[in-house]
C-alpha cells in the first residue's frame, strides 16, 4: 500500500471537507463518513444528501484500489453507477469495497455502504477505474 497516495487522497479538499476516515486492517479498508448536520440533504427525514453518499462511495473505491496493489498515481474513475437503496439517516455511514478485477489499465470495483447493520446497505457503487500499476523500475 502506498501511504503517500492514501495521504494525497485524504488531503484532497473534497475528501477532507467531507471528513472521510479510513480504518485499514489486514487487506481490508473500511471507510467512515462521520455524520455532520451540514451533510443533511433532506431535513424533514432527516437524510444525508445523495451527493455526499455518492462521493463517499467513490472515495472508498479509490482507497481500496490503492490498498489492493502498488500504484504510481491515484486511480481515475471511468464510469460509476450508484444505487441508492434506502435513505442514509442522520448517523455515521460505513463502506467497504471489493476489487472484482484489476488489470494492467482498468480495475472493476464494488462498494457497499451501510449504517448500523451491514446486511442493510443504504447504497452501492459499481465502477471502473483507470489505474497505473507501479512498474518494477519506478521509484518508491
N, C-alpha and C positions, 0 to 999 in steps of 0.2 A: 504494500500500500504506500502511496506517495503522500506523506504528511504535508508536503508543500502544496500539492493540488487540493487536498482537503481544506487546508488553511485558506487557499485562494478562493475556493468555493464559499466557505463560511464568511469570508471578509467581503464578498460582493455586496454592494449596497442593498439590493432587494432581498438577499438572504439574511443579512444581519438585521435589516429592517423588520423582517417577519419574526426574528428571534429563534430561528430553527437551530435545534441542538441535535447532535449525534451521540449515540452510545454504541461503541464498537467492541464487540466481544467475539473472539474467535474469528470466524469468517462471516459473521452476521453484523449488519449495520441497521440499527433501529433509529429512525428519525422521530423527533418530537417537535410539534408545533404548540408551544405553550399558549394557553388562552389569554387573550387581552381584549378588553372592550372594543378597541378600535378595529378588530378583525370581524366584528359582527356586521353581517350584511342585511339581515332582516331582524330588527329589534322586536318585532311582535312575537316571534317564536321563542327565544332569540336563537338564530342560527348563524354560523360563520359564513362569510362571503365565499362563494364558489371559486372566485379568483384566487383567494388566499389558500384554499384547499388544493386547487389545481397546481399552483406554483410550488406548494409544499411537496406534492407528489413528484413533480419534475426534479426538485432538489434532491429528494431521497433517491430517485433513479440515478441521477448523476453521481451522487456519493457512492452508491453501491457499485457502479461501474469502476470507480476509482479504486475501491477496495478489492474488487474481483481480480484485477490484473494490473500490472505496471503500465501506465500510460504516459506519453510525452506531454499531453495537454488536456485540458478539460473536454469532456465529450460534448458534442453539439447535437441538439435534437433535430431529427429529420422529419418525423411525424409522430404525433401523440394523440391518443384517443382516451378521454376520461369519461367514466361512467359515474354519475352522482347517484348513489343508491338510496340514501336517506339523509335528512338534514344533519349537519355536523353541529351539535348543540354547543352551548357555552361551557366547554371543557377542553382540556388538552386533547390533541389528536396525535396518534402514533402511526407509523408506517414502516413497512419492511418491503424490500424489493427482492425479486428473484431474477437473475440474469439467465434468461432462457437459452440464449445463444450469443456467443461473442466470436466474431470472425476477425479477419485482418483489417476490415474497414468499418463494418456495421455490427452493432450489438442490438439484441432484442431484449427488452426489459418489461417486467410486470411488477406493479406496485399495488399494495393493498393498504388502505388507511382505516383505522378504527378508533373508537372511543370506548373505554370500559371493557368491552368484550371483543376479542379478536375475531370471533366467529360471526360478528355482526358488522361487516365493513360499512363505512359511510361513503367511500369512493374507491375506485380502482383506476389504474392507468396502465395502458399498454402502449409502448413506444419503441421506435427505432432511433438509435443514436449513432452519429458518425464518431468513430474512435480512432486514435492514433497510438497503437501499442508501442511501448518503448523498444527501440532497436537495441541489439546487443552492444553496439559501439556508442550508444548515446551516453552523455554524461548523466550522472545520477542526480 
